[in-house]
Amino acid sequence: MKNPWLDIPLDDYESHMSLPHVGQAQLLSRLLGEAIESYGPSSIALLGCAGGNGLERIPSTSVERVVGIDINQQYLRRTADRYRDRIPRLELFAGDLGVDRFVFEPVDLAFAGLIFEYVDTTKLLEQALSMLTNEGRLVSVVQLPSAIDDVTPSPYTTLKCVSSVLNVVSPKKITALARKTGFDIEAERVVAATGGKAFQVGVFRVAVP
């Protein structure tokens, strides 16, 4: 079955995520900025980078190198157009995080914002672990159960099709599988978007052997 993310225009996705009653683009950008400020990585990987939301923060931070991964090659082209002059070490890879393998120099921090909902949890954790340095961290942002539809209703109807592949994942499941995969749990907290939905932010550090 063709992945529905391959057919959603980036403009629709970004406009939807930025709506005041959704507010998730702003939240993810802020959380990426906070993670960079807290941990001071020199390199990061943005898993499911779409059009590069949050990368506008990079030039004024410790980050010297950015890896972006997304299933939609068109999204990556837009990311390159927006940021290749502002982020000299920008490496972009097209592929499915649940299927493909990505080989590149390890990074200090991997940011997975609303991607666990679309990729097998164990596979994504294994991918993240393989991408990180020995002291690297994975920051995850996952949607918590809500009375609001999993995909918040909006005028951008092309987003409706992702409901068929969206699965709200229990943070407890992610934590348990992260330990089995080779991570230690460093921090957990709940945050909210302006649209009213709540999200769990987890910080997982590569376990010391």
LUMVO-138786 format. One record per residue: residue in three letters; x, y, z of N, C-alpha, C in turn. Coordinates in steps of 0.1 Angstrom, whole numbers, plus 5000, padded with zeros to 4 digits. Layout:
// residues N
ALAXYZXYZXYZ
...
This chain:
// residues 209
MET500849885000500050005000500950135000
LYS500650224991501350344990501150425003
ASN502250485008502250565021501550695017
PRO500450725025499650855022500550975023
TRP501650975031502451095032503051135019
LEU503151045009503751074996502851164988
ASP501551174991500551244983500051374990
ILE500651405002500151525009501051645005
PRO500551754999501351864996501951925009
LEU503151965008503852025020503152145025
ASP502652235016501952355020500752325028
ASP500052215024498852175032499252135046
TYR500252045047500751995060501152105069
GLU502052195064502552305072501452405076
SER500552435067499452525070498552465081
HIS498252335080497452265090498152265104
MET499352235104500052225117500252355124
SER500152465116500352595121499052665125
LEU497952605122496652665126496552695141
PRO495952805145495852825160495152715168
HIS494152645161493552535169494252405167
VAL495452405161496252285160497552325168
GLY498352415163499452475171500652375173
GLN500752275164501752175167503052205160
ALA503052285149504252325143505052415153
GLN504352505159505052595168505552515180
LEU504752425185505252345196506452265193
LEU506452195182507652115178508952195176
SER508752315170509852405168510452445182
ARG509552475191510052515204510752405211
LEU510152285211510752175218512152135212
LEU512252145199513552125193514552225198
GLY514152355198515052455203515452435218
GLU514452395226514752365240515752245241
ALA515552145233516552035234517952075230
ILE518052155220519352205216519952285227
GLU519152375233519652465243520052385256
SER519352275259519652195271520852115270
TYR521052055258522151955256523251995248
GLY523152105241524352165233524952075223
PRO524152005215524751915205525451985194
SER526451925188527051985176526451935163
SER525751815165525051755153523751705158
ILE522751715149521451655152520851585139
ALA519951495142519151435131517651465134
LEU516951505124515551535125514851425117
LEU514151345125513451225120512051265115
GLY511751245103510551295098510551445097
CYS511551505089511851645090510851725082
ALA510051665073509051745065509851865058
GLY509351985060509952105054511052165062
GLY511452095073512452155082512052245093
ASN510752225098510252305109511252295121
GLY511552415126512552425137513952455133
LEU514252425120515652455116516052595115
GLU514952685115515252825115516052865127
ARG515952785138516652815150518152785150
ILE518552695140519952645141521052745140
PRO521052845131522152925130522652995143
SER521853015152522253075165522552985176
THR522652855173522852745183524252685182
SER524452575190525752505190525752405178
VAL524652385171524652285160525452335148
GLU526352245143527152265131526652175120
ARG525952065123525651975112524251925115
VAL523451915104522051865105521851755095
VAL521251645100520751535091519251545091
GLY518651545080517151535079516751415071
ILE515751345076515251225070513751235068
ASP513251205057511751205054511451105043
ILE510251055043509750965033509451035020
ASN509151165021508751245009509951325003
GLN510351284992511551354985511151504983
GLN509951534979509551674977509651754989
TYR509351705001509551775013511051815015
LEU511951715012513351735014513851845004
ARG513351844992513751954983513452094988
ARG512252104994511952235000512852265012
THR513152165020514052185031515452235026
ALA515952175016517152215010517152355005
ASP516052394998515852524992515852635004
ARG515252595015515152685026516452705034
TYR517152595036518252595046519652565041
ARG519852535029521252495025522152605026
ASP521752735024522652845026522752885040
ARG521952845049521952885063522652775072
ILE522552655067523152535074524152465064
PRO525452505064526352455055526452295055
ARG526352245067526452095067525052035069
LEU524352035058522951985058522951865049
GLU522551745056522551615049521151565049
LEU520551545037519151505036519051365030
PHE518251275036518051145031516551115030
ALA516151055018514751015016514650865018
GLY513550835026513350695029512350675040
ASP511950545042511050505052511750465064
LEU511550535075512250505088511850365093
GLY510750315089510350175093510850065085
VAL511550105074511949995064513450015060
ASP513850135056515150165051516150185061
ARG517450165057518550185066519350315061
PHE519750395071520450515068521850515074
VAL522850545065524150535070524850675069
PHE525250725080525950855080526650865093
GLU527550965094528350985106527351015118
PRO527550945129526550955140526451095145
VAL525251125151524951255156524851255171
ASP524851375177524751385192523251375197
LEU522351415188520951425192520051395180
ALA519051305183518051275173516651325178
PHE515951395170514651455174513551385166
ALA512651315173511551245167510251305171
GLY509851415164508551485167507451425159
LEU506551365166505251305160505551215149
ILE506551125151506951025140506650885146
PHE506650865159506450735164504950685161
GLU504050785159502750745155502650675141
TYR503650685133503650635120504650525117
VAL505450495126506550395124506550295135
ASP506750165132506850065143507850115154
THR507450105166508150165177509550105179
THR509649975178510949905180511849945168
LYS511349945156512249975145512750115145
LEU511850205150512350345151513350365162
LEU513150295173514150305183515550245179
GLU515450135172516750075167517350175157
GLN516550235148517150335139517850445146
ALA517150505156517650615163518950575170
LEU519050455177520250415184521350405174
SER521150355162522250335152522750465147
MET521950575149522350705144523150785154
LEU523150745166523650835177525050795181
THR525850895186527150875192526950805205
ASN528050765211528050685223527350755235
GLU527350885235526650965245525451045240
GLY524950995229523851065222522551055229
ARG521651135225520251135230519251135219
LEU518151075222516951075214515851155222
VAL515251255215514151325221512951285213
SER511951235220510651195213509551285218
VAL508651315208507351385211506251295206
VAL505351245215504251165210502951215215
GLN501951205207500551245210499951155221
LEU499351225230498551145241497051135237
PRO496351035242494951025238494151155241
SER493251185233492451305234491051295229
ALA490151375234488851375229488751435215
ILE489851505211489851565197490351445188
ASP489851445175490251345166491751335165
ASP492251215162493751195161494351295152
VAL493751315140494151415131493151535133
THR493551645138492651755142491951805129
PRO490651815129489851865117490352005113
SER490452025100490852155095490452165081
PRO490652285075490252305061491152225051
TYR492252175056493252105047492851955047
THR491951925039491351795039492251685034
THR493351725027494351615023494951545035
LEU494851605046495451545058494651425063
LYS493351415059492451315064493051175062
CYS493751155050494151025047495150965056
VAL495851045064496850985073496250915085
SER494950935087494250865098494450715096
SER494550665084494650525081495950465086
VAL496950545088498250495092498750555106
LEU497850635112498250705125497850615136
ASN498750585145498450505157499050575169
VAL498150615179498650675191499350575199
VAL500550605203501450505210501550545225
SER501450445233501650465247503050505251
PRO503250615258504650645263505250535271
LYS504450465279504950355287505550245278
LYS504950225266505450125257506750175251
ILE506850295247508050355242509250345252
THR508850375265509950375275510450225277
ALA509550135278509849995280510749945269
LEU510349975257511049925245512449995243
ALA512450125248513750205247514750135256
ARG514350095268515250025277515849895270
LYS514949825264515349695258516249715246
THR516049835239516849865227518249905231
GLY518449975242519750015246519850165250
PHE518650215255518650355260518350355275
ASP518850455282518450495295517450605294
ILE516550615304515550715304516050835312
GLU516150945306516751065312515651165318
ALA514651175310513551275314512251245307
GLU511151285313509851275307508951385312
ARG508151445304507251545308506051555298
VAL505051625302503851645293503751795290
VAL503551815277503351955272502051965264
ALA501552085262500352105254500552195243
ALA499852175232499752265221498652365223
THR498652475215497552575217496252515213
GLY496252405205494952345201494352265211
GLY495052235223494452165234494952025235
LYS495651965225496151835227497351835235
ALA497551715243498751705251499651605245
PHE500951625248502051545242503051505252
GLN503551385251504651335260505951355254
VAL506851425261508251445256509151355264
GLY509851265257510751175264512251205260
VAL513151195269514551205265515251075269
PHE515851015259516450885261517950895257
ARG518850845266520250855264520850715261
VAL521750715252522450585249523050525261
ALA522650405265523050335277524550305277
VAL525150325288526650295289526750145291
PRO527550075283527649935284528149885297
